[in-house]
Amino acid sequence: MIAPRGDQELVERARLLAIQNPGRIALLPSSDAADATDDRRARAAADAILLGDDHDQAGRAAGLALLYGTLPIAPDTGANRDYLVDLDQRSGTGHAVLYVHATPFEIESAVRRAIGARADGDAWTTLVSSLFASAPRWAQTATAVDEIAAQYA
């Protein structure tokens, strides 16, 4: 899955890849409210999602991916750098594939790392469980906000 956000030249390249590889690569639908159900279904069905928005300061897209057990492939900037841990297959740690520069070579390398992780069925099953577990939960966020507000009350 590829989110159609960020550098439009890369989005167009991804669109061509999706046309050339139906059933293997897909662009998420637009973010219109009417497409919200399709967006959730696509995220739930995907093994990984390529995120290209390097200005995502809240990590919302990666957090949604984790919530659906989908491996985020994301730029190593902003909230992604703060909250995501890069996948290390040897140690079995991490819950995202991070790339530093949004160049075709680095993005392809990140996608290949995700494909390599998916190739090991047992490790993949464990990884998906950890993706679900590491997803941010609204209840935790609400509790944290309440605690911060209480400090200033």
C-alpha positions in Angstrom: 0.0 0.0 0.0 1.2 3.5 -0.8 -0.3 6.6 0.7 -0.7 9.2 -2.1 0.8 12.0 -0.1 4.2 13.8 -0.2 6.3 14.3 -3.3 3.9 14.2 -6.2 6.7 12.9 -8.6 7.1 9.9 -6.3 3.4 9.4 -6.0 3.1 9.3 -9.8 5.9 6.7 -10.0 4.1 4.7 -7.4 0.9 5.0 -9.4 2.7 3.5 -12.4 4.0 0.7 -10.3 0.5 -0.1 -9.0 -0.8 -0.3 -12.6 2.1 -2.6 -13.6 1.6 -4.8 -10.5 -2.1 -5.1 -9.8 -2.8 -7.1 -6.6 0.7 -6.5 -5.3 1.1 -2.8 -5.1 -1.7 -0.3 -4.6 -2.3 3.3 -3.8 -4.6 4.1 -0.9 -7.7 5.9 -1.8 -7.9 9.6 -1.3 -8.5 10.9 2.2 -12.0 12.1 1.5 -14.6 11.2 4.2 -16.5 9.1 1.7 -13.4 6.9 1.2 -12.8 6.4 5.0 -14.2 2.9 5.0 -12.2 1.9 1.9 -9.1 3.4 3.5 -9.5 1.3 6.7 -10.1 -1.9 4.6 -7.0 -1.2 2.5 -4.9 -0.6 5.6 -6.2 -3.8 7.2 -5.5 -5.9 4.1 -2.0 -4.6 3.5 1.2 -6.1 4.8 3.1 -2.8 4.6 2.3 0.8 3.7 4.8 3.3 2.1 4.4 6.7 3.7 6.1 9.6 2.0 5.0 12.7 4.0 8.1 13.9 5.7 6.1 16.8 7.3 3.9 14.5 9.4 4.6 16.0 12.8 2.1 13.9 14.7 2.9 10.4 13.2 -0.8 9.9 12.4 -0.3 7.9 9.3 2.2 5.5 10.9 0.1 5.2 14.0 -2.9 4.2 11.9 -0.8 1.6 10.1 0.3 0.1 13.4 -3.3 0.0 14.6 -4.2 -2.2 11.6 -1.1 -4.4 12.0 0.4 -2.9 8.8 4.2 -2.3 8.7 4.9 1.4 8.1 7.7 2.3 5.7 8.2 5.9 6.6 10.7 8.7 6.4 13.0 9.0 9.4 11.9 12.6 10.2 9.5 14.4 12.6 7.3 12.2 14.7 8.3 9.1 12.8 11.9 9.6 14.1 10.6 10.3 17.6 8.2 7.4 18.0 9.0 4.6 15.5 11.8 2.0 16.0 13.5 0.8 12.8 13.1 -2.9 12.1 16.1 -5.1 12.9 15.3 -8.6 11.7 18.3 -10.2 13.5 17.2 -9.0 16.9 13.5 -9.1 16.2 13.1 -5.5 17.3 11.4 -2.5 15.8 8.0 -1.9 14.2 8.7 0.2 11.1 11.1 0.4 8.2 12.6 3.9 8.2 14.4 5.6 5.3 16.5 8.8 5.5 16.1 10.4 2.1 13.1 10.3 -0.2 15.2 9.1 -3.2 14.1 6.3 -5.4 17.1 4.2 -4.3 16.4 4.6 -0.6 12.7 4.0 -0.9 13.3 0.9 -3.0 15.7 -0.3 -0.4 13.2 0.2 2.4 10.5 -1.6 0.4 12.9 -4.5 -0.2 13.6 -4.7 3.6 9.8 -4.9 4.2 9.6 -7.7 1.5 12.4 -9.5 3.2 10.7 -9.3 6.5 7.5 -10.6 5.0 9.3 -13.6 3.5 9.9 -15.2 6.9 6.4 -16.4 7.9 7.1 -17.1 11.5 9.0 -13.9 12.1 6.3 -12.0 10.2 3.5 -13.4 12.5 5.5 -12.2 15.5 6.1 -8.8 13.9 2.4 -8.3 13.1 1.6 -9.0 16.8 4.1 -6.4 17.9 2.7 -3.9 15.4 -0.7 -4.2 17.0 0.8 -3.9 20.5 2.9 -0.8 19.6 0.0 1.1 18.1 -0.9 4.3 19.9 -4.2 4.1 21.7 -6.6 7.0 22.3 -7.1 6.0 25.9 -3.4 6.4 26.6 -3.3 9.7 24.9 -6.3 11.0 26.8 -4.8 9.9 30.1 -1.5 11.6 29.3 -3.4 14.9 28.3 -5.3 14.7 31.6 -2.1 14.3 33.6 -0.5 17.2 31.8 -3.6 19.4 32.4 -3.7 18.4 36.1 -0.1 19.7 36.5 -1.2 23.2 35.4 -4.6 23.3 37.1 
